[in-house]
Amino acid sequence: MIARIWRGYTTHANAELYAAALQAEILPGIMKVPGYKGSYLLKRLYDEEVEFVTVMLWDSLKALREFAGPDYEQAIVPVERRQFLSRYEGRSAHYEVLMQPMIGHHSSASE
């Protein structure tokens, strides 16, 4: 599995608008893309700005390339979303996922 990680920064005033636009844009369409496994949207507050981190999970680098194109590290930031950002990374970072949580699995002392 591959994790695609990207960071964007906005003002406190634009943070909720940006988060709403990102969630409305990404979730409905990308869930239908072959090889897509899910996303995390992370937010961290700073004194003057708010950092957003997106972590998108993909079955493979091949699936990711089919979605993002040959220059798959290039960040995909639509013009309408850029209005909310004060700055953002131009490239996404990609990591092989070596371990992940087992959601829904609860171990107990009796197992």
C-alpha positions in Angstrom: 0.0 0.0 0.0 1.2 3.5 -0.8 0.5 6.7 1.2 0.4 10.0 -0.7 1.1 12.9 1.7 0.6 16.6 1.0 0.5 19.8 3.1 -1.3 23.1 2.6 -1.6 26.1 4.8 -4.3 28.6 5.3 -5.4 31.4 7.7 -7.6 30.7 10.7 -10.4 32.6 8.9 -10.3 30.3 5.9 -9.7 27.0 7.7 -13.2 25.8 7.9 -14.1 26.9 4.3 -11.0 25.1 3.0 -11.8 21.9 5.0 -15.4 21.9 3.8 -14.3 22.4 0.1 -11.7 19.7 0.3 -14.1 17.2 1.9 -16.9 18.0 -0.6 -14.4 17.7 -3.6 -12.3 14.7 -2.7 -14.6 12.2 -1.0 -17.5 11.8 -3.5 -15.3 11.4 -6.6 -12.2 9.7 -5.5 -14.0 6.8 -3.8 -14.8 5.5 -7.3 -11.2 5.5 -8.5 -9.7 2.0 -8.9 -7.0 1.4 -6.3 -8.0 4.1 -3.9 -8.2 2.8 -0.3 -9.2 5.9 1.8 -8.0 9.2 3.2 -7.1 11.0 6.3 -7.5 14.8 6.6 -5.4 16.2 9.4 -5.4 19.7 10.8 -2.9 21.5 13.1 -3.3 25.0 14.5 -0.4 27.4 14.6 -0.3 31.0 15.9 -0.8 32.6 12.5 -2.0 29.8 10.3 -3.6 26.4 10.0 -1.8 23.4 8.5 -3.7 20.7 6.6 -2.2 17.4 5.8 -3.9 14.9 3.4 -2.9 11.3 3.5 -4.4 9.3 0.7 -4.0 5.5 0.6 -3.6 3.6 -2.6 -3.3 -0.2 -3.4 -0.1 0.4 -5.3 2.1 3.0 -7.0 0.7 1.8 -10.3 -2.9 2.6 -9.2 -1.7 6.0 -8.0 0.1 6.8 -11.3 -3.1 5.9 -13.2 -4.9 8.5 -11.1 -2.3 11.2 -10.9 -0.5 10.7 -14.2 3.2 10.2 -15.1 4.3 13.1 -12.9 2.4 11.6 -10.0 4.4 13.5 -7.4 3.0 16.8 -8.7 0.4 18.2 -6.2 -3.1 18.3 -7.5 -4.6 21.6 -6.2 -7.5 22.9 -8.2 -7.7 26.6 -8.8 -11.0 27.0 -6.8 -9.3 25.5 -3.8 -6.1 27.6 -4.0 -8.1 30.8 -3.0 -8.3 29.4 0.5 -4.5 28.6 0.8 -1.8 31.0 1.8 0.8 28.5 0.7 1.1 24.8 -0.2 3.6 22.1 -1.2 4.0 21.7 -5.0 4.9 18.1 -4.7 3.4 15.2 -2.8 5.5 12.7 -0.9 4.9 9.0 -1.3 5.6 6.3 1.3 5.2 2.5 1.3 2.9 1.6 4.2 4.7 -1.0 6.3 2.2 -1.1 9.2 -1.4 0.0 9.7 -3.9 -0.2 12.5 -6.4 -3.0 12.5 -9.6 -1.0 12.7 -12.5 -3.0 14.4 -10.2 -5.6 15.8 -10.1 -5.7 19.6 -7.9 -8.1 21.4 -8.6 -9.2 24.9 -6.6 -10.9 27.7 -8.7 -14.1 27.1 -7.5 -14.5 23.5 
